[in-house]
Amino acid sequence: MATKELVSVRAARADDTPMIIDLIKPFVEEGTVLARTMDEVDELLPSFLVAEEDGIVIGCVVLEIYSPKLAEIRSLAVSRSAQGKGIGSRLVAACVARAHERGILEVMAITSADGFFQSCGFDYTLPGAKRALFFMTRDKN
């Protein structure tokens, strides 16, 4: 059972890729996380963070930086057995800290878990009432 003290959050390494793919798979199947191929994970590896316990990746997240102004938190997943222990919050906080260190002005999360991200300090609007609007160009499944 994961506890905060025994879990480390660190930059992902190349040997983490298979564990990241396995970790996000059930969330992809339920439609809460977008699928990632091995090539995508490898390409984004420098931007991935993982939560690790006893050498096992039990959580992951990627901070995709789009510009000096904007980054997005993506592929956030925590193994079912480790949920409710604050690991997701720690991963989000690590992304926000990374963005701050790099001078990124805004970090966004596109999610169906609004309450979770609000508990991490995210809100629907930015100062000046800026909002994100979306247009889906792919076919609906």
C-alpha positions as CSV (number, residue, x, y, z in Angstrom):
1,M,0.0,0.0,0.0
2,A,1.5,3.3,-1.1
3,T,2.2,6.0,1.5
4,K,3.6,9.4,0.9
5,E,6.8,8.8,2.7
6,L,7.7,5.7,0.6
7,V,6.8,7.2,-2.7
8,S,9.3,9.3,-4.7
9,V,8.5,11.6,-7.5
10,R,11.2,11.9,-10.1
11,A,12.0,12.5,-13.8
12,A,11.1,9.5,-15.9
13,R,13.9,7.4,-17.4
14,A,14.0,5.3,-20.6
15,D,13.4,2.0,-18.6
16,D,10.1,3.5,-17.3
17,T,8.4,3.6,-20.7
18,P,6.9,0.1,-20.5
19,M,5.6,0.7,-17.0
20,I,4.1,4.1,-18.0
21,I,2.3,2.4,-20.9
22,D,1.0,-0.4,-18.6
23,L,-0.1,2.2,-16.0
24,I,-2.2,4.3,-18.3
25,K,-3.7,1.4,-20.2
26,P,-6.8,0.9,-17.9
27,F,-7.5,4.6,-18.0
28,V,-7.2,4.6,-21.8
29,E,-9.7,1.7,-21.9
30,E,-12.2,3.6,-19.7
31,G,-11.7,6.8,-21.8
32,T,-10.3,9.0,-19.1
33,V,-6.7,9.3,-20.5
34,L,-5.7,9.5,-24.2
35,A,-3.7,6.6,-25.5
36,R,0.1,6.9,-25.9
37,T,2.3,4.8,-28.1
38,M,5.8,3.7,-27.0
39,D,7.2,6.2,-29.5
40,E,5.1,9.0,-28.0
41,V,6.2,8.2,-24.5
42,D,9.8,7.9,-25.6
43,E,9.6,11.3,-27.4
44,L,7.9,13.0,-24.4
45,L,10.1,11.2,-21.8
46,P,12.1,14.3,-20.8
47,S,8.7,15.9,-19.9
48,F,7.4,12.9,-17.9
49,L,7.5,12.6,-14.2
50,V,6.8,9.4,-12.3
51,A,5.8,8.4,-8.8
52,E,7.8,5.3,-7.8
53,E,7.5,2.9,-4.9
54,D,9.9,0.0,-4.4
55,G,11.1,0.3,-8.0
56,I,7.6,0.2,-9.4
57,V,6.0,3.2,-11.3
58,I,2.7,3.7,-9.6
59,G,1.9,7.2,-11.1
60,C,2.8,9.3,-14.0
61,V,2.2,12.6,-15.6
62,V,3.6,14.7,-18.5
63,L,4.0,18.4,-18.7
64,E,3.8,19.3,-22.4
65,I,5.2,22.7,-22.9
66,Y,3.7,24.4,-26.0
67,S,5.3,27.8,-25.6
68,P,6.9,30.1,-23.0
69,K,3.4,31.0,-22.1
70,L,1.5,27.7,-22.0
71,A,1.9,24.1,-20.8
72,E,-0.6,21.3,-20.3
73,I,-0.7,18.5,-17.8
74,R,-1.5,15.3,-19.6
75,S,-1.5,11.6,-19.1
76,L,-2.0,11.8,-15.3
77,A,-2.5,8.3,-13.9
78,V,-2.1,6.7,-10.5
79,S,-2.5,3.0,-10.1
80,R,-5.8,2.0,-8.5
81,S,-4.1,0.5,-5.5
82,A,-2.3,3.8,-4.8
83,Q,-5.2,6.2,-5.3
84,G,-6.4,8.4,-2.5
85,K,-2.9,8.8,-1.0
86,G,-2.0,12.2,-2.4
87,I,0.2,10.9,-5.2
88,G,-1.8,12.5,-8.0
89,S,-1.6,15.8,-6.2
90,R,2.1,15.5,-5.7
91,L,2.6,14.8,-9.5
92,V,0.5,17.8,-10.4
93,A,2.4,20.0,-7.9
94,A,5.7,18.8,-9.4
95,C,4.4,19.8,-12.9
96,V,3.4,23.2,-11.7
97,A,6.8,23.6,-10.0
98,R,8.6,22.6,-13.2
99,A,6.5,25.1,-15.2
100,H,7.3,27.8,-12.7
101,E,11.0,27.0,-12.9
102,R,10.9,27.3,-16.6
103,G,9.0,30.6,-16.6
104,I,5.8,29.2,-18.1
105,L,2.9,31.6,-17.4
106,E,-0.1,29.3,-17.6
107,V,-0.6,25.6,-17.0
108,M,-3.8,23.9,-18.1
109,A,-5.5,20.6,-17.7
110,I,-8.2,19.2,-19.9
111,T,-10.0,16.8,-17.6
112,S,-13.2,15.1,-16.5
113,A,-11.9,15.2,-12.9
114,D,-12.7,18.9,-12.3
115,G,-12.8,18.6,-8.5
116,F,-9.4,17.0,-8.3
117,F,-7.7,19.7,-10.3
118,Q,-9.6,22.4,-8.4
119,S,-8.2,20.9,-5.2
120,C,-4.8,21.4,-6.8
121,G,-5.4,25.1,-7.3
122,F,-6.8,25.1,-10.9
123,D,-9.9,27.0,-11.8
124,Y,-12.1,27.5,-14.8
125,T,-10.9,30.9,-15.6
126,L,-7.7,32.9,-15.5
127,P,-7.4,36.5,-14.3
128,G,-9.1,38.7,-16.9
129,A,-11.7,36.0,-17.3
130,K,-9.7,34.1,-20.0
131,R,-11.3,30.8,-21.0
132,A,-10.3,28.0,-23.2
133,L,-12.8,27.1,-26.0
134,F,-12.5,23.9,-28.0
135,F,-13.6,22.7,-31.4
136,M,-13.4,18.9,-32.1
137,T,-12.2,18.1,-35.6
138,R,-12.0,14.3,-35.2
139,D,-15.0,12.0,-35.6
140,K,-16.8,11.2,-32.4
141,N,-16.5,7.5,-31.4
